[in-house]
Amino acid sequence: MKEISLYIRPEDFSKVVGILRKNNVGGITFFETNGSGRKKHEPVPERVRMYMTGKMVTPEFVKGTKVEVIVPDSSADQIVEDVLNNLGTVHGMIFIKDVSGAYEIGSKLKGESVLTPK
């Protein structure tokens, strides 16, 4: 099994969820994030409380979304390929980790059987 962590722009979230559903991913976890990476940030209008100052500032951190899924080994490459082909220009990262076990709390299911939707 693999854990896929995707760091994406918030506006790409629905596309990523569609790709995951198309690939029969059973569970999806996501978080709103603030972070910084290799890409330069674009200047945005400065706000003080609720007022625009008329200045442009370049934020140190920008909003993003982190999506985490656990998938069978056989699905991981296809999911990554679909995301890479459907999101276009550079605006995110994908990390893949090995998962040695999975157990459903409250039942006796374990392994890849806990990953597919009921």
C-alpha positions as CSV (number, residue, x, y, z in Angstrom):
1,M,0.0,0.0,0.0
2,K,1.0,3.6,-0.6
3,E,0.2,6.9,1.1
4,I,-0.1,9.7,-1.5
5,S,0.2,13.3,-0.1
6,L,-0.7,16.0,-2.6
7,Y,0.0,19.6,-1.9
8,I,-2.2,21.6,-4.3
9,R,-3.9,24.9,-4.9
10,P,-7.3,25.2,-3.3
11,E,-8.9,25.8,-6.8
12,D,-7.6,22.4,-7.9
13,F,-9.2,20.4,-5.1
14,S,-12.4,19.4,-7.0
15,K,-10.2,18.1,-10.0
16,V,-8.1,16.0,-7.6
17,V,-11.1,14.6,-5.9
18,G,-12.6,13.7,-9.3
19,I,-9.4,11.9,-10.2
20,L,-9.3,10.0,-6.9
21,R,-13.0,9.0,-7.3
22,K,-12.3,7.8,-10.9
23,N,-9.6,5.6,-9.5
24,N,-11.9,4.1,-6.8
25,V,-10.2,5.7,-3.8
26,G,-12.3,4.9,-0.7
27,G,-11.1,7.5,1.7
28,I,-9.8,11.0,1.3
29,T,-8.5,13.4,4.0
30,F,-7.7,17.0,3.3
31,F,-6.4,20.0,5.2
32,E,-6.2,23.7,4.5
33,T,-2.5,24.7,4.7
34,N,-0.3,27.7,4.6
35,G,3.2,27.2,3.2
36,S,6.1,28.1,1.0
37,G,7.9,26.2,-1.7
38,R,10.1,26.6,-4.7
39,K,7.7,28.7,-6.7
40,K,7.8,32.5,-6.3
41,H,4.6,34.0,-4.8
42,E,2.7,36.6,-6.7
43,P,2.1,40.0,-5.1
44,V,-1.3,40.6,-3.7
45,P,-3.1,43.8,-2.5
46,E,-2.1,44.7,1.1
47,R,-5.0,44.6,3.7
48,V,-4.9,46.2,7.1
49,R,-7.9,44.9,9.0
50,M,-10.6,45.1,6.4
51,Y,-9.2,48.0,4.4
52,M,-7.1,47.9,1.2
53,T,-4.0,50.2,1.5
54,G,-3.3,50.5,-2.2
55,K,0.1,48.8,-1.8
56,M,1.1,45.4,-3.3
57,V,2.9,42.9,-1.0
58,T,4.4,39.5,-1.7
59,P,3.3,37.0,1.0
60,E,5.8,34.8,2.6
61,F,3.3,32.0,2.8
62,V,0.3,31.2,0.6
63,K,-2.9,29.1,1.2
64,G,-3.0,25.6,-0.1
65,T,-4.7,22.2,0.4
66,K,-3.1,19.0,1.4
67,V,-4.9,15.8,0.3
68,E,-3.9,12.4,1.8
69,V,-5.0,9.0,0.6
70,I,-3.9,5.4,1.1
71,V,-4.2,3.3,-2.0
72,P,-3.2,-0.2,-3.2
73,D,0.3,-0.3,-4.8
74,S,-1.4,-1.1,-8.1
75,S,-3.3,2.2,-8.1
76,A,-0.6,4.6,-7.0
77,D,1.2,5.1,-10.4
78,Q,-2.1,5.7,-12.3
79,I,-3.3,8.3,-9.7
80,V,0.0,10.2,-9.9
81,E,-0.1,10.1,-13.7
82,D,-3.7,11.3,-13.8
83,V,-2.9,14.2,-11.5
84,L,0.2,15.2,-13.4
85,N,-1.7,15.1,-16.7
86,N,-4.7,17.1,-15.5
87,L,-3.3,19.9,-13.4
88,G,-1.1,21.5,-16.0
89,T,1.6,24.0,-14.8
90,V,3.7,23.8,-11.7
91,H,1.6,24.5,-8.6
92,G,2.0,21.7,-6.2
93,M,3.9,18.6,-5.0
94,I,3.2,14.9,-4.7
95,F,4.9,12.7,-2.1
96,I,4.5,8.9,-1.9
97,K,5.3,6.7,1.1
98,D,5.1,3.0,1.7
99,V,2.4,1.8,4.2
100,S,3.1,-1.5,5.9
101,G,-0.4,-2.1,7.4
102,A,-3.9,-0.9,7.6
103,Y,-6.6,-1.9,10.1
104,E,-10.3,-0.8,10.3
105,I,-11.2,0.1,13.9
106,G,-14.2,-1.9,15.1
107,S,-14.0,-4.7,12.6
108,K,-11.6,-7.5,11.9
109,L,-10.7,-6.1,8.4
110,K,-7.1,-5.4,7.6
111,G,-4.8,-4.8,4.7
112,E,-6.0,-3.6,1.3
113,S,-9.6,-4.7,2.0
114,V,-10.1,-1.6,4.2
115,L,-9.2,0.7,1.3
116,T,-12.1,0.1,-1.1
117,P,-15.5,1.8,-0.6
118,K,-18.4,-0.3,0.7
